[in-house]
Amino acid sequence: MPERYGPRVIEHLVNPRNAGEVSGPSGVGEAGNAACGDQVRFTLAVGEDLRLEEVRYRAYGCAACIAAGSALAELVEGRTIIGAARVSRGELQEALGGPLPPGKEHGVTLALDALHRAFEDYWSRQGDALLAGDGFGDGSGGRRGVVAAMSGGVDSAVTALLLKERGYEVVAVTFRLHDGEPGSRSCCSPDTVLFARETAHQMGIPHFTLNLRELFDRRVMRDFVGSYAAGRTPNPCVACNAHVKFHAAAFLADRLGLRHVATGHYARVGEGPCLERPEDGRKDQTYVLWPVPRELLGRTIFPLGDYRKDEVRRMAEERGLAVARTPESQDICFIPDGDYRSFVRRRVRSEPGEIVDRRGRVLGRHAGVVNFTVGQRRGLGVSASTPLYVTEVRPESRQVVVGSRRELEVREVLVRSANWFLDPREAALVQVRYNSEPVPCEVERGGDGWEVRLLEPVFGVAPGQSAVFYTRDGTKVVGGGIIARRDAA
Ligand SMILES: Nc1ncnc2c1ncn2[C@@H]1O[C@H](COP(=O)(O)OP(=O)(O)OP(=O)(O)O)[C@@H](O)[C@H]1O
């Protein structure tokens, strides 16, 4: 036994606490691996009152892992799950009598990671309702607390911080949405999850991780790929807000008895509840938030809605948060290199087809409709005296229709799957693309959706994108929906 270990570490090694396994555990977590020598495993029994009734650990490998496992098990047994999720590296080091010798710190990392993986497993076992897309409560019976969704970026870190400073009981959660890539900036890489947890702990906030890979794969990634194959242009952030992020945060808030959920989106919740534009117009995310169910919006807090991005970064710097300098996240979180065409091509079989004009004249051939989206000008492989654009994608006949810019002009749009915060009659402006200005419109019920008359023409409206409606003064979101293909059933 190296002499470098302090007396508390040695005490844990000579007399380990809570060693063993819980029988019939409610959560199991492991970190490290036997191949590299160090491994820690935690098993938990969590009571109905969310207290950790029994905590057991097993550690293989170096003395640091054994001592850290023992100290952590002793520290958290008997605490509520929230109290246990707050234990930081600092607190565990203190329980071991101070930092472990250089090169042995991984014992603390592995023990904490194994415990948090056991929490993650516990929530997964509770999560059938969430995976089935079932409902959530209205939060009215909950405490004045909030589950804050933390991606590991600066926006959500400052969100949690502001809520804490306003006196809310805050619990942070990071979602594992996809596999990410170790070392990548993806929000879901293992490094990012660890970083988010350490940031939460730095603020004295408990942190959980929810494994939502299956839900995200089913409701976002498969829809993303399937949409391109069906000639639509999807928006995965919209799908995630519709089916994953907010429901998962509410699921956890309901289980923990907390009233609110929060994210680092730039938007505001107004009376009604309704969705309102944020202070920082350049960061406005109202366009992707339209599908949040109204009942859930009523429980939601967007603390960043009142700030500009530069103020948010400054607040992070002033409070010494390590996230202060993280770069902006990429457009689509599960495609770190941004090459979404290749991502789709790897997942669907591309069948070649014809490139035709409006009248059906064949102008060329293409390798697959997944490579095209309405409004696209580059990569058509057809030469013409005037610029050509994709005006329509017809997956049934594998045809891509091209035409002049004028042929992209759209004056009527059909919108389905609408979600309204206000009376649809208040819809006076509509935005039909992520980076475009809203145009005046009239909306009325039509068939199985909503007929939208654009009072100014828009060039290039892609089915699958969102149409988001705003009030006449442009400040409030009335509702939104998905733009449908006219001829599609
Ligand atoms: N993997 C995740 N786990 C938990 N929350 C997430 C995750 N990804 C995104 N969020 C939440 O959704 C919000 C908006 O996500 P978006 O991808 O737009 O990130 P962002 O604006 O770059 O924010 P941040 O700086 O916090 O990463 C985040 O602020 C966060 O609250």
The ligand as an SDF file (V2000), in Angstrom:
LIG
                    3D

 31 33  0  0  0  0  0  0  0  0999 V2000
  -28.1590   16.9140  -24.6140 N   0  0  0  0  0  0  0  0  0  0  0  0
  -28.8640   17.8350  -23.9340 C   0  0  0  0  0  0  0  0  0  0  0  0
  -29.1750   17.6180  -22.6400 N   0  0  0  0  0  0  0  0  0  0  0  0
  -29.9020   18.5110  -21.9280 C   0  0  0  0  0  0  0  0  0  0  0  0
  -30.3650   19.6570  -22.4390 N   0  0  0  0  0  0  0  0  0  0  0  0
  -30.0990   19.9260  -23.7160 C   0  0  0  0  0  0  0  0  0  0  0  0
  -29.3320   19.0520  -24.5400 C   0  0  0  0  0  0  0  0  0  0  0  0
  -29.2320   19.6140  -25.7660 N   0  0  0  0  0  0  0  0  0  0  0  0
  -29.8990   20.7890  -25.7030 C   0  0  0  0  0  0  0  0  0  0  0  0
  -30.4270   20.9790  -24.4770 N   0  0  0  0  0  0  0  0  0  0  0  0
  -31.2510   22.1290  -23.9950 C   0  0  0  0  0  0  0  0  0  0  0  0
  -31.8310   22.7880  -25.1050 O   0  0  0  0  0  0  0  0  0  0  0  0
  -31.3650   24.1450  -25.1470 C   0  0  0  0  0  0  0  0  0  0  0  0
  -31.2080   24.6110  -26.5760 C   0  0  0  0  0  0  0  0  0  0  0  0
  -30.3990   23.7050  -27.2660 O   0  0  0  0  0  0  0  0  0  0  0  0
  -29.4330   24.1760  -28.4220 P   0  0  0  0  0  0  0  0  0  0  0  0
  -28.9630   22.9400  -29.0950 O   0  0  0  0  0  0  0  0  0  0  0  0
  -30.1090   25.2340  -29.1960 O   0  0  0  0  0  0  0  0  0  0  0  0
  -28.1900   24.6860  -27.6010 O   0  0  0  0  0  0  0  0  0  0  0  0
  -27.5150   26.0870  -27.3580 P   0  0  0  0  0  0  0  0  0  0  0  0
  -28.4120   27.2360  -27.6520 O   0  0  0  0  0  0  0  0  0  0  0  0
  -26.2050   26.0310  -28.0220 O   0  0  0  0  0  0  0  0  0  0  0  0
  -27.3790   26.0170  -25.7740 O   0  0  0  0  0  0  0  0  0  0  0  0
  -26.1360   25.5850  -24.8960 P   0  0  0  0  0  0  0  0  0  0  0  0
  -25.1520   26.7290  -24.9660 O   0  0  0  0  0  0  0  0  0  0  0  0
  -26.7150   25.3850  -23.5390 O   0  0  0  0  0  0  0  0  0  0  0  0
  -25.5870   24.3070  -25.5160 O   0  0  0  0  0  0  0  0  0  0  0  0
  -30.0650   24.1360  -24.3570 C   0  0  0  0  0  0  0  0  0  0  0  0
  -29.7770   25.4110  -23.8440 O   0  0  0  0  0  0  0  0  0  0  0  0
  -30.4090   23.1420  -23.2620 C   0  0  0  0  0  0  0  0  0  0  0  0
  -31.2080   23.7350  -22.2550 O   0  0  0  0  0  0  0  0  0  0  0  0
  1  2  1  0
  2  3  1  0
  2  7  2  0
  3  4  2  0
  4  5  1  0
  5  6  2  0
  6  7  1  0
  6 10  1  0
  7  8  1  0
  8  9  2  0
  9 10  1  0
 10 11  1  0
 11 12  1  0
 11 30  1  0
 12 13  1  0
 13 14  1  0
 13 28  1  0
 14 15  1  0
 15 16  1  0
 16 17  2  0
 16 18  1  0
 16 19  1  0
 19 20  1  0
 20 21  2  0
 20 22  1  0
 20 23  1  0
 23 24  1  0
 24 25  2  0
 24 26  1  0
 24 27  1  0
 28 29  1  0
 28 30  1  0
 30 31  1  0
M  END
$$$$
